[in-house]
Amino acid sequence: IQEGCDKFCNFCVVPYTRGPEYSRSPEEIIKEAKDLILNGAKEITLLGQNVNAYSSQNKKGEIYKLSDLIMKLQNLEELKRIRYTTSHPKDMSNDLVHCYKKTKKLMPFLHLPVQSGSNKILKSMNRKHTREEYLSIIQNLVKVRPDINFSSDFIVGYPGETEQDFYDTISLIKEVNFINSFSFIYNPRPGTPASNLKEIDKETQKKRLITLQNLLEDIQKKENKNKVGELKKVLIENKMKNEPSYFGRIANSTPVVISNGNEKDIGKIIDVRIESYNRNTLFGVKENTEREAAA
Ligand code: SF4
């Protein structure tokens, strides 16, 4: 629904390669959503480079923000789940935060890249938000939707990152309890402002990445372990290749494999009792097999 980026983070080539932010018309998106639903879609993910910067006019000249689009889509009865990705903290406006209260069809999961927990590094990256502003967005979201979970992106070993800056990132991860995330060692991109900065040594970068990824993995495993025994609403997506199990996702997007599914479950939201887990996936059995669970 949206392309391009106007943010110009100092390490990123996207604003140069993809150009400025551009949003498709709301009418076009709503029509496409209706067509998908007619074809059986139960879940829609609104995609954009900076999806929450979405802004477009309809034919009457009314401005649609991402929150307006979500509220329009949630009126479509057969649509059960709405997601969007990827967001920038700067565009996490109050109207969007309040969508999580206004419609339960907006799934309680948000991928919100932060990159670093250190204000010094965030400034050097030109991220246009502070650690405190990021945490305040998280707190506001938790206030309106207590069951919401988060994931993020992290760049480790950015030029100038000290041990203290790194531990600021570690403490932010512990504070937010991200359920999964992407993390990378800083890699200079030719032509970006950050590529002119002095890099820190590779060994330190590697060590820090391992520390950070171990922490993310521990949190993810703990979160999955906590779900064992719980009954979860799972949207079944497909049968798994070369095995009799079926694959789906719970509201926060965690994958679930169920052992007693069948073809009729595909495209339905069913009750699944979680029995075991590994780092990335939950394993369970469906309950109430005779009726389709409500979203
Ligand atoms: Fe834009 Fe994201 Fe690249 Fe920053 S990191 S410039 S927000 S695409």
Residues whose N, C-alpha, C, O or C-beta is under 5 A from the ligand:
A	BS01	SF4	C5 K7 F8 C9 C12 V14 H88
